[in-house]
Structures are given as C-alpha cells and as structure tokens.
C-alpha cells in the first residue's frame, strides 16, 4: 500500500506474497484486488484533500482506461504476451533513466498544460486508452507508467501526476474487483485484514508524497520499474 500510493506497482510486491503462501492464482488476484482497491480509496481521498488531482486530465483518462482495458483483454485472447514482455524488457530501462534524469517539477510548481482544453481532454483520453489497454493485456506497473506519461506529455508535477493516476487506478480496480467478487474468487478472511494494513500504507505513503514530492516519488518509481524488469526477465527465462 505504501509503495502503490506513491508510485504505483504495489501488486508487484503483494501478489507474489499471496502466491508464496499457497493461495491459488485466481484467488490471489481477486484477494489482492480487494485489499488494493480499499487501500487506493484512502490514498485517492488524501490526494484529493491535498488538491493533487487534476480532474481535467484524470476524468478523460478514466473513460479512456475503461475502454482500453476492455480492448486489451480482447487482444490478450489472440496475442501472446511473450512479445509484450520482450518489448517491455527493452523499454523499462529507458523509462527508469527518464525517471532518474528527467526534469523535475515540485509540488509548488504549477501544472502548466500547454494545450487547449480540447487537446488536453483528447490527449488525456489517449493516455488512459493506451495504459488501460496495457492493463487489460498485461497489467503490472500500470500506475507507474501513468505517472511517467502525465509528467512527460501533460507537464504535470510528480505529486499531481501520482494523485491523478490514483483516480484512474481506482476506477479500473473497482471494475476488476466486481468481476472477481461475482466470480467468487475473493478470500475475505485474508483480503480484509490485508486491506486494513493497505489503508495504513496508502495513507502514510500518499501523505509522504504530498510532503516530499519528487524526492520520494522518483526513487520509489525506479524501484517499482526495477521490480517489474526482474519479474518480466524471470518469466522470459523460465
């Protein structure tokens, strides 16, 4: 919850933990989605309270992400995700370099979006559509990639990018959670206690991000990208 609230990618830690203790994969996914969704609600509320959500970017992204996740899931039925894994092993190091050495806008700096309102809505929609398709097709690190695109394309500071990414994550999480609940793939005796700790982690992490800005967000993002790189590389080698 702490990692996820700052830079996304918390599932790279929690999901393997569920699998490690012997939870079957579908139940692990559903239970993880329960705890992460509840935790994300609280980090989203804290970012909203800190006025770190840019709704003119977030709402079109939510719409795009919902459409994109459906498209991505459909694509996953026809294409092997091995190709995507290979592409990601090439792209992730460049993404990490961008996070490390790219320009930094602190929270105090305004989000100067250099587009008209229509262009802002349209680009935000495309960002959501692209990341939503990735989420539906593969998934890990979705929030992290959202932050990168918000900073690089829409010129948001790191705090606002992280906060805005949360409402996109929350909407897709709720949709996925409902699917798992209806399918009976949630272990509540495991997911609800995990959610309590997730709430604490999300609350602390989002508060730290609001206070420290890019100083804490950037290194956590690099850590998430490193975990994702190792996971994908391990999957390819097996």
C-alpha atoms as an extended CHARMM CRD file, in Angstrom:
* protein
*
       238  EXT
         1         1  UNK       CA              0.0000000000        0.0000000000        0.0000000000  PROA      1               0.0000000000
         2         2  UNK       CA              2.8470000000        2.3830000000        0.8570000000  PROA      2               0.0000000000
         3         3  UNK       CA              4.6400000000        1.7720000000       -2.4600000000  PROA      3               0.0000000000
         4         4  UNK       CA              1.4390000000        1.7500000000       -4.5070000000  PROA      4               0.0000000000
         5         5  UNK       CA              0.2020000000        5.0770000000       -3.1320000000  PROA      5               0.0000000000
         6         6  UNK       CA              3.4430000000        6.8190000000       -4.0900000000  PROA      6               0.0000000000
         7         7  UNK       CA              4.3880000000        5.3520000000       -7.4490000000  PROA      7               0.0000000000
         8         8  UNK       CA              2.0210000000        2.5180000000       -8.3580000000  PROA      8               0.0000000000
         9         9  UNK       CA              3.1230000000       -1.0740000000       -8.8070000000  PROA      9               0.0000000000
        10        10  UNK       CA              2.2160000000       -2.3230000000       -5.3360000000  PROA      10              0.0000000000
        11        11  UNK       CA              0.8860000000       -5.5340000000       -6.8540000000  PROA      11              0.0000000000
        12        12  UNK       CA              4.4490000000       -6.4680000000       -7.7900000000  PROA      12              0.0000000000
        13        13  UNK       CA              5.0050000000       -6.9960000000       -4.0560000000  PROA      13              0.0000000000
        14        14  UNK       CA              1.6190000000       -8.1380000000       -2.7210000000  PROA      14              0.0000000000
        15        15  UNK       CA              0.6020000000      -10.5980000000       -5.4550000000  PROA      15              0.0000000000
        16        16  UNK       CA              3.7720000000      -12.7470000000       -5.2090000000  PROA      16              0.0000000000
        17        17  UNK       CA              3.2790000000      -12.7290000000       -1.4190000000  PROA      17              0.0000000000
        18        18  UNK       CA             -0.1910000000      -14.2800000000       -1.7880000000  PROA      18              0.0000000000
        19        19  UNK       CA              1.1440000000      -16.8640000000       -4.2330000000  PROA      19              0.0000000000
        20        20  UNK       CA              4.0820000000      -17.6210000000       -1.9260000000  PROA      20              0.0000000000
        21        21  UNK       CA              1.7790000000      -18.6650000000        0.9370000000  PROA      21              0.0000000000
        22        22  UNK       CA             -0.0690000000      -21.0360000000       -1.3850000000  PROA      22              0.0000000000
        23        23  UNK       CA             -3.1390000000      -19.0490000000       -2.4710000000  PROA      23              0.0000000000
        24        24  UNK       CA             -4.3230000000      -20.3110000000       -5.9140000000  PROA      24              0.0000000000
        25        25  UNK       CA             -3.6220000000      -17.7900000000       -8.6820000000  PROA      25              0.0000000000
        26        26  UNK       CA             -7.2160000000      -16.6900000000       -9.4150000000  PROA      26              0.0000000000
        27        27  UNK       CA             -7.9720000000      -16.2950000000       -5.7110000000  PROA      27              0.0000000000
        28        28  UNK       CA             -4.6850000000      -14.4460000000       -5.2420000000  PROA      28              0.0000000000
        29        29  UNK       CA             -5.6620000000      -11.9970000000       -7.9910000000  PROA      29              0.0000000000
        30        30  UNK       CA             -9.1410000000      -11.4480000000       -6.5390000000  PROA      30              0.0000000000
        31        31  UNK       CA             -7.9830000000      -11.1430000000       -2.9320000000  PROA      31              0.0000000000
        32        32  UNK       CA             -5.1720000000       -8.7880000000       -3.9140000000  PROA      32              0.0000000000
        33        33  UNK       CA             -7.6510000000       -6.6690000000       -5.8640000000  PROA      33              0.0000000000
        34        34  UNK       CA             -9.8830000000       -6.3930000000       -2.7780000000  PROA      34              0.0000000000
        35        35  UNK       CA             -7.1030000000       -5.1400000000       -0.4960000000  PROA      35              0.0000000000
        36        36  UNK       CA             -5.5610000000       -2.8530000000       -3.1350000000  PROA      36              0.0000000000
        37        37  UNK       CA             -8.9130000000       -1.2930000000       -4.0920000000  PROA      37              0.0000000000
        38        38  UNK       CA             -9.8030000000       -0.4620000000       -0.4900000000  PROA      38              0.0000000000
        39        39  UNK       CA             -6.3330000000        0.9700000000        0.0960000000  PROA      39              0.0000000000
        40        40  UNK       CA             -6.4570000000        3.0090000000       -3.1100000000  PROA      40              0.0000000000
        41        41  UNK       CA             -9.7270000000        4.6290000000       -1.9890000000  PROA      41              0.0000000000
        42        42  UNK       CA             -7.9170000000        6.1350000000        1.0010000000  PROA      42              0.0000000000
        43        43  UNK       CA             -4.8370000000        7.3020000000       -0.9100000000  PROA      43              0.0000000000
        44        44  UNK       CA             -7.1360000000        8.8680000000       -3.5330000000  PROA      44              0.0000000000
        45        45  UNK       CA             -9.0430000000       10.7140000000       -0.7950000000  PROA      45              0.0000000000
        46        46  UNK       CA             -5.7960000000       12.0090000000        0.6800000000  PROA      46              0.0000000000
        47        47  UNK       CA             -4.5200000000       13.2210000000       -2.6990000000  PROA      47              0.0000000000
        48        48  UNK       CA             -7.9050000000       14.8720000000       -3.2870000000  PROA      48              0.0000000000
        49        49  UNK       CA             -7.7160000000       16.5620000000        0.1150000000  PROA      49              0.0000000000
        50        50  UNK       CA             -4.2280000000       17.7990000000       -0.7850000000  PROA      50              0.0000000000
        51        51  UNK       CA             -5.5810000000       19.1750000000       -4.0920000000  PROA      51              0.0000000000
        52        52  UNK       CA             -3.1650000000       16.9660000000       -6.0080000000  PROA      52              0.0000000000
        53        53  UNK       CA             -5.6510000000       15.5810000000       -8.5390000000  PROA      53              0.0000000000
        54        54  UNK       CA             -6.0420000000       17.2930000000      -11.9240000000  PROA      54              0.0000000000
        55        55  UNK       CA             -9.5880000000       16.3080000000      -12.8490000000  PROA      55              0.0000000000
        56        56  UNK       CA             -9.4000000000       17.7650000000      -16.3700000000  PROA      56              0.0000000000
        57        57  UNK       CA             -6.7420000000       15.1130000000      -17.0140000000  PROA      57              0.0000000000
        58        58  UNK       CA             -7.9960000000       12.3390000000      -14.7520000000  PROA      58              0.0000000000
        59        59  UNK       CA            -11.6300000000       12.0770000000      -15.8560000000  PROA      59              0.0000000000
        60        60  UNK       CA            -10.8950000000       11.7060000000      -19.6150000000  PROA      60              0.0000000000
        61        61  UNK       CA             -8.1710000000        9.2090000000      -18.6620000000  PROA      61              0.0000000000
        62        62  UNK       CA            -10.6810000000        7.1800000000      -16.6420000000  PROA      62              0.0000000000
        63        63  UNK       CA            -13.0060000000        6.9710000000      -19.6490000000  PROA      63              0.0000000000
        64        64  UNK       CA            -10.1190000000        6.0010000000      -21.9270000000  PROA      64              0.0000000000
        65        65  UNK       CA             -8.8000000000        3.4310000000      -19.4450000000  PROA      65              0.0000000000
        66        66  UNK       CA            -12.1640000000        1.6910000000      -19.1190000000  PROA      66              0.0000000000
        67        67  UNK       CA            -12.3990000000        1.3530000000      -22.9070000000  PROA      67              0.0000000000
        68        68  UNK       CA             -8.7210000000        0.4470000000      -23.2290000000  PROA      68              0.0000000000
        69        69  UNK       CA             -8.8430000000       -2.2850000000      -20.5830000000  PROA      69              0.0000000000
        70        70  UNK       CA            -11.6700000000       -3.9710000000      -22.4910000000  PROA      70              0.0000000000
        71        71  UNK       CA             -9.7040000000       -3.7400000000      -25.7440000000  PROA      71              0.0000000000
        72        72  UNK       CA             -6.5490000000       -5.0080000000      -24.0380000000  PROA      72              0.0000000000
        73        73  UNK       CA             -8.3560000000       -8.0050000000      -22.5820000000  PROA      73              0.0000000000
        74        74  UNK       CA             -9.7110000000       -8.8410000000      -26.0410000000  PROA      74              0.0000000000
        75        75  UNK       CA             -6.2260000000       -8.5340000000      -27.5840000000  PROA      75              0.0000000000
        76        76  UNK       CA             -4.8700000000      -10.8510000000      -24.8850000000  PROA      76              0.0000000000
        77        77  UNK       CA             -7.1420000000      -13.5820000000      -26.2060000000  PROA      77              0.0000000000
        78        78  UNK       CA             -5.4400000000      -13.5040000000      -29.6140000000  PROA      78              0.0000000000
        79        79  UNK       CA             -1.8320000000      -12.4500000000      -28.9990000000  PROA      79              0.0000000000
        80        80  UNK       CA              0.9210000000      -13.9880000000      -26.9090000000  PROA      80              0.0000000000
        81        81  UNK       CA              2.0490000000      -11.7490000000      -24.0780000000  PROA      81              0.0000000000
        82        82  UNK       CA              5.6050000000      -13.0480000000      -24.5810000000  PROA      82              0.0000000000
        83        83  UNK       CA              6.0910000000      -10.4130000000      -27.2920000000  PROA      83              0.0000000000
        84        84  UNK       CA              4.9470000000       -7.6670000000      -24.9230000000  PROA      84              0.0000000000
        85        85  UNK       CA              7.3430000000       -8.9480000000      -22.2580000000  PROA      85              0.0000000000
        86        86  UNK       CA             10.2640000000       -8.7320000000      -24.6980000000  PROA      86              0.0000000000
        87        87  UNK       CA              9.2940000000       -5.1810000000      -25.6760000000  PROA      87              0.0000000000
        88        88  UNK       CA              8.9970000000       -4.1890000000      -22.0140000000  PROA      88              0.0000000000
        89        89  UNK       CA             12.4570000000       -5.5280000000      -21.1500000000  PROA      89              0.0000000000
        90        90  UNK       CA             13.7850000000       -3.0860000000      -23.7580000000  PROA      90              0.0000000000
        91        91  UNK       CA             11.6000000000       -0.1240000000      -22.7390000000  PROA      91              0.0000000000
        92        92  UNK       CA             11.7660000000       -0.3450000000      -18.9310000000  PROA      92              0.0000000000
        93        93  UNK       CA             15.4690000000        0.6450000000      -18.6220000000  PROA      93              0.0000000000
        94        94  UNK       CA             14.7510000000        3.7470000000      -20.7330000000  PROA      94              0.0000000000
        95        95  UNK       CA             11.7300000000        4.5400000000      -18.5470000000  PROA      95              0.0000000000
        96        96  UNK       CA             13.9150000000        4.2390000000      -15.4380000000  PROA      96              0.0000000000
        97        97  UNK       CA             16.5160000000        6.5670000000      -16.9740000000  PROA      97              0.0000000000
        98        98  UNK       CA             13.7680000000        9.0780000000      -17.7620000000  PROA      98              0.0000000000
        99        99  UNK       CA             12.5350000000        8.9630000000      -14.1720000000  PROA      99              0.0000000000
       100       100  UNK       CA             16.0640000000        9.3870000000      -12.8130000000  PROA      100             0.0000000000
       101       101  UNK       CA             17.3110000000       12.1220000000      -15.1340000000  PROA      101             0.0000000000
       102       102  UNK       CA             14.1270000000       13.7230000000      -16.4970000000  PROA      102             0.0000000000
       103       103  UNK       CA             13.1120000000       17.2050000000      -15.4420000000  PROA      103             0.0000000000
       104       104  UNK       CA             11.5490000000       17.5820000000      -12.0170000000  PROA      104             0.0000000000
       105       105  UNK       CA              8.6120000000       19.8200000000      -11.1370000000  PROA      105             0.0000000000
       106       106  UNK       CA              7.9830000000       20.0780000000       -7.4330000000  PROA      106             0.0000000000
       107       107  UNK       CA              4.5250000000       20.3890000000       -5.9120000000  PROA      107             0.0000000000
       108       108  UNK       CA              4.9380000000       24.1440000000       -5.5500000000  PROA      108             0.0000000000
       109       109  UNK       CA              5.3340000000       24.4810000000       -9.3220000000  PROA      109             0.0000000000
       110       110  UNK       CA              2.0970000000       24.7900000000      -11.2300000000  PROA      110             0.0000000000
       111       111  UNK       CA              0.8920000000       22.2200000000      -13.7290000000  PROA      111             0.0000000000
       112       112  UNK       CA              1.3420000000       24.2010000000      -16.9410000000  PROA      112             0.0000000000
       113       113  UNK       CA             -0.5330000000       22.1700000000      -19.5370000000  PROA      113             0.0000000000
       114       114  UNK       CA              0.4990000000       23.6110000000      -22.8900000000  PROA      114             0.0000000000
       115       115  UNK       CA             -2.6080000000       22.5180000000      -24.7850000000  PROA      115             0.0000000000
       116       116  UNK       CA             -6.1160000000       23.8180000000      -25.3990000000  PROA      116             0.0000000000
       117       117  UNK       CA             -8.8740000000       22.3130000000      -23.2570000000  PROA      117             0.0000000000
       118       118  UNK       CA             -9.9870000000       20.0290000000      -26.0730000000  PROA      118             0.0000000000
       119       119  UNK       CA             -6.4220000000       18.8340000000      -26.7290000000  PROA      119             0.0000000000
       120       120  UNK       CA             -5.8920000000       18.2470000000      -23.0160000000  PROA      120             0.0000000000
       121       121  UNK       CA             -9.0530000000       16.1350000000      -22.8240000000  PROA      121             0.0000000000
       122       122  UNK       CA             -8.1540000000       14.2510000000      -26.0050000000  PROA      122             0.0000000000
       123       123  UNK       CA             -4.5340000000       13.5450000000      -25.0210000000  PROA      123             0.0000000000
       124       124  UNK       CA             -5.6230000000       12.5110000000      -21.5150000000  PROA      124             0.0000000000
       125       125  UNK       CA             -8.1660000000       10.1620000000      -23.0860000000  PROA      125             0.0000000000
       126       126  UNK       CA             -5.4560000000        8.6600000000      -25.3290000000  PROA      126             0.0000000000
       127       127  UNK       CA             -3.1080000000        8.2060000000      -22.3630000000  PROA      127             0.0000000000
       128       128  UNK       CA             -5.8930000000        6.4250000000      -20.4610000000  PROA      128             0.0000000000
       129       129  UNK       CA             -6.7790000000        4.3350000000      -23.5170000000  PROA      129             0.0000000000
       130       130  UNK       CA             -3.1580000000        3.2550000000      -24.0210000000  PROA      130             0.0000000000
       131       131  UNK       CA             -2.4600000000        2.4530000000      -20.3720000000  PROA      131             0.0000000000
       132       132  UNK       CA             -5.8780000000        0.8200000000      -19.9890000000  PROA      132             0.0000000000
       133       133  UNK       CA             -5.1160000000       -1.4570000000      -22.9490000000  PROA      133             0.0000000000
       134       134  UNK       CA             -1.7940000000       -2.3580000000      -21.3390000000  PROA      134             0.0000000000
       135       135  UNK       CA             -3.5720000000       -3.0380000000      -18.0480000000  PROA      135             0.0000000000
       136       136  UNK       CA             -6.1310000000       -5.2770000000      -19.7240000000  PROA      136             0.0000000000
       137       137  UNK       CA             -3.4700000000       -7.1310000000      -21.6940000000  PROA      137             0.0000000000
       138       138  UNK       CA             -0.6790000000       -7.4800000000      -19.1050000000  PROA      138             0.0000000000
       139       139  UNK       CA             -1.0210000000       -5.1200000000      -16.1320000000  PROA      139             0.0000000000
       140       140  UNK       CA              1.9920000000       -4.7690000000      -13.8050000000  PROA      140             0.0000000000
       141       141  UNK       CA              3.2280000000       -1.2210000000      -13.2140000000  PROA      141             0.0000000000
       142       142  UNK       CA              0.1850000000        0.4880000000      -14.7360000000  PROA      142             0.0000000000
       143       143  UNK       CA              0.1730000000        3.3590000000      -12.2260000000  PROA      143             0.0000000000
       144       144  UNK       CA              3.8990000000        3.9250000000      -12.6800000000  PROA      144             0.0000000000
       145       145  UNK       CA              3.5790000000        4.2340000000      -16.4560000000  PROA      145             0.0000000000
       146       146  UNK       CA              0.6360000000        6.6110000000      -15.9990000000  PROA      146             0.0000000000
       147       147  UNK       CA              2.7730000000        8.9080000000      -13.8470000000  PROA      147             0.0000000000
       148       148  UNK       CA              5.5750000000        8.8590000000      -16.4370000000  PROA      148             0.0000000000
       149       149  UNK       CA              3.1830000000        9.8510000000      -19.2420000000  PROA      149             0.0000000000
       150       150  UNK       CA              1.4990000000       12.5740000000      -17.1770000000  PROA      150             0.0000000000
       151       151  UNK       CA              4.8680000000       14.1330000000      -16.3530000000  PROA      151             0.0000000000
       152       152  UNK       CA              6.3980000000       13.7970000000      -19.8240000000  PROA      152             0.0000000000
       153       153  UNK       CA              3.4050000000       14.5880000000      -22.0480000000  PROA      153             0.0000000000
       154       154  UNK       CA              0.9800000000       16.6640000000      -19.9720000000  PROA      154             0.0000000000
       155       155  UNK       CA              3.6120000000       18.5290000000      -17.9430000000  PROA      155             0.0000000000
       156       156  UNK       CA              2.1780000000       17.6830000000      -14.5160000000  PROA      156             0.0000000000
       157       157  UNK       CA              4.4120000000       17.8340000000      -11.4620000000  PROA      157             0.0000000000
       158       158  UNK       CA              5.1850000000       14.4690000000       -9.8670000000  PROA      158             0.0000000000
       159       159  UNK       CA              2.7290000000       14.8850000000       -6.9850000000  PROA      159             0.0000000000
       160       160  UNK       CA             -0.1990000000       15.8010000000       -9.2380000000  PROA      160             0.0000000000
       161       161  UNK       CA              0.7480000000       13.0280000000      -11.6630000000  PROA      161             0.0000000000
       162       162  UNK       CA              0.6930000000       10.4870000000       -8.8310000000  PROA      162             0.0000000000
       163       163  UNK       CA             -2.5970000000       11.8210000000       -7.4520000000  PROA      163             0.0000000000
       164       164  UNK       CA             -4.2830000000       11.9160000000      -10.8580000000  PROA      164             0.0000000000
       165       165  UNK       CA             -3.1120000000        8.3840000000      -11.6260000000  PROA      165             0.0000000000
       166       166  UNK       CA             -4.9280000000        7.2280000000       -8.4910000000  PROA      166             0.0000000000
       167       167  UNK       CA             -8.4230000000        8.0040000000       -9.7800000000  PROA      167             0.0000000000
       168       168  UNK       CA             -7.6480000000        6.0800000000      -12.9760000000  PROA      168             0.0000000000
       169       169  UNK       CA             -6.3220000000        3.1260000000      -10.9650000000  PROA      169             0.0000000000
       170       170  UNK       CA             -9.3060000000        3.2500000000       -8.6320000000  PROA      170             0.0000000000
       171       171  UNK       CA            -11.8630000000        3.0780000000      -11.4390000000  PROA      171             0.0000000000
       172       172  UNK       CA            -10.1750000000        0.1000000000      -13.1080000000  PROA      172             0.0000000000
       173       173  UNK       CA             -9.6770000000       -1.6130000000       -9.7280000000  PROA      173             0.0000000000
       174       174  UNK       CA            -13.3660000000       -1.3380000000       -8.8780000000  PROA      174             0.0000000000
       175       175  UNK       CA            -14.3550000000       -2.8250000000      -12.2400000000  PROA      175             0.0000000000
       176       176  UNK       CA            -11.9420000000       -5.7330000000      -11.8450000000  PROA      176             0.0000000000
       177       177  UNK       CA            -12.9120000000       -6.3130000000       -8.1990000000  PROA      177             0.0000000000
       178       178  UNK       CA            -16.5980000000       -6.6100000000       -9.0880000000  PROA      178             0.0000000000
       179       179  UNK       CA            -15.6860000000       -9.2840000000      -11.6320000000  PROA      179             0.0000000000
       180       180  UNK       CA            -13.7390000000      -11.2770000000       -9.0270000000  PROA      180             0.0000000000
       181       181  UNK       CA            -16.4870000000      -10.8720000000       -6.3900000000  PROA      181             0.0000000000
       182       182  UNK       CA            -19.1870000000      -12.0770000000       -8.7870000000  PROA      182             0.0000000000
       183       183  UNK       CA            -16.9380000000      -14.9830000000       -9.7550000000  PROA      183             0.0000000000
       184       184  UNK       CA            -16.4010000000      -15.9120000000       -6.0930000000  PROA      184             0.0000000000
       185       185  UNK       CA            -12.6240000000      -15.5420000000       -6.3150000000  PROA      185             0.0000000000
       186       186  UNK       CA            -12.0420000000      -13.4110000000       -3.1940000000  PROA      186             0.0000000000
       187       187  UNK       CA            -10.8410000000      -14.8160000000        0.1520000000  PROA      187             0.0000000000
       188       188  UNK       CA            -12.2940000000      -12.2110000000        2.5300000000  PROA      188             0.0000000000
       189       189  UNK       CA            -10.6460000000      -13.6650000000        5.6560000000  PROA      189             0.0000000000
       190       190  UNK       CA             -7.2980000000      -12.8620000000        4.0250000000  PROA      190             0.0000000000
       191       191  UNK       CA             -8.1650000000       -9.8100000000        1.9380000000  PROA      191             0.0000000000
       192       192  UNK       CA             -9.8880000000       -7.7020000000        4.6070000000  PROA      192             0.0000000000
       193       193  UNK       CA             -7.0420000000       -7.8480000000        7.1770000000  PROA      193             0.0000000000
       194       194  UNK       CA             -4.6150000000       -7.1020000000        4.3410000000  PROA      194             0.0000000000
       195       195  UNK       CA             -6.8360000000       -4.1660000000        3.3840000000  PROA      195             0.0000000000
       196       196  UNK       CA             -6.5040000000       -2.6830000000        6.8850000000  PROA      196             0.0000000000
       197       197  UNK       CA             -2.7290000000       -2.6620000000        6.5910000000  PROA      197             0.0000000000
       198       198  UNK       CA             -3.1170000000       -1.4480000000        2.9980000000  PROA      198             0.0000000000
       199       199  UNK       CA             -5.1610000000        1.5210000000        4.2270000000  PROA      199             0.0000000000
       200       200  UNK       CA             -2.3790000000        2.4340000000        6.6540000000  PROA      200             0.0000000000
       201       201  UNK       CA              0.2820000000        2.0680000000        3.9690000000  PROA      201             0.0000000000
       202       202  UNK       CA             -1.6840000000        4.0820000000        1.4100000000  PROA      202             0.0000000000
       203       203  UNK       CA             -2.4300000000        6.8450000000        3.9120000000  PROA      203             0.0000000000
       204       204  UNK       CA              1.1840000000        7.1410000000        5.0500000000  PROA      204             0.0000000000
       205       205  UNK       CA              2.5870000000        6.8670000000        1.5210000000  PROA      205             0.0000000000
       206       206  UNK       CA              0.2820000000        9.4630000000       -0.0360000000  PROA      206             0.0000000000
       207       207  UNK       CA              0.9840000000       11.8450000000        2.8500000000  PROA      207             0.0000000000
       208       208  UNK       CA              4.7200000000       11.4050000000        2.3570000000  PROA      208             0.0000000000
       209       209  UNK       CA              4.3640000000       12.0050000000       -1.3900000000  PROA      209             0.0000000000
       210       210  UNK       CA              2.4090000000       15.2080000000       -0.7430000000  PROA      210             0.0000000000
       211       211  UNK       CA              5.1160000000       16.4620000000        1.6190000000  PROA      211             0.0000000000
       212       212  UNK       CA              8.2760000000       15.3010000000       -0.1480000000  PROA      212             0.0000000000
       213       213  UNK       CA              7.1860000000       15.4450000000       -3.7990000000  PROA      213             0.0000000000
       214       214  UNK       CA              9.5850000000       14.1680000000       -6.4570000000  PROA      214             0.0000000000
       215       215  UNK       CA             12.2790000000       13.4740000000       -3.8450000000  PROA      215             0.0000000000
       216       216  UNK       CA             10.3460000000       10.4200000000       -2.6660000000  PROA      216             0.0000000000
       217       217  UNK       CA              8.2840000000        9.6500000000       -5.7890000000  PROA      217             0.0000000000
       218       218  UNK       CA             11.2170000000        9.2890000000       -8.2130000000  PROA      218             0.0000000000
       219       219  UNK       CA             13.2590000000        6.7140000000       -6.2510000000  PROA      219             0.0000000000
       220       220  UNK       CA             10.1490000000        4.6510000000       -5.4830000000  PROA      220             0.0000000000
       221       221  UNK       CA              9.2390000000        4.7080000000       -9.1980000000  PROA      221             0.0000000000
       222       222  UNK       CA             12.7160000000        3.4610000000      -10.1030000000  PROA      222             0.0000000000
       223       223  UNK       CA             12.3270000000        0.7020000000       -7.5040000000  PROA      223             0.0000000000
       224       224  UNK       CA              8.9830000000       -0.3570000000       -8.9990000000  PROA      224             0.0000000000
       225       225  UNK       CA             10.4170000000       -0.3600000000      -12.5340000000  PROA      225             0.0000000000
       226       226  UNK       CA             13.3550000000       -2.4580000000      -11.3180000000  PROA      226             0.0000000000
       227       227  UNK       CA             10.9900000000       -4.9980000000       -9.7380000000  PROA      227             0.0000000000
       228       228  UNK       CA              8.9340000000       -5.1290000000      -12.9310000000  PROA      228             0.0000000000
       229       229  UNK       CA             12.0710000000       -5.6150000000      -15.0410000000  PROA      229             0.0000000000
       230       230  UNK       CA             13.2440000000       -8.5070000000      -12.8370000000  PROA      230             0.0000000000
       231       231  UNK       CA              9.7820000000      -10.1140000000      -12.8830000000  PROA      231             0.0000000000
       232       232  UNK       CA              9.4610000000       -9.9770000000      -16.6650000000  PROA      232             0.0000000000
       233       233  UNK       CA             13.0250000000      -11.1740000000      -17.2250000000  PROA      233             0.0000000000
       234       234  UNK       CA             12.4390000000      -14.0880000000      -14.8410000000  PROA      234             0.0000000000
       235       235  UNK       CA              9.2140000000      -15.0080000000      -16.6620000000  PROA      235             0.0000000000
       236       236  UNK       CA             11.0200000000      -14.9810000000      -20.0170000000  PROA      236             0.0000000000
       237       237  UNK       CA             13.8960000000      -17.1420000000      -18.7660000000  PROA      237             0.0000000000
       238       238  UNK       CA             11.5850000000      -19.8170000000      -17.2920000000  PROA      238             0.0000000000
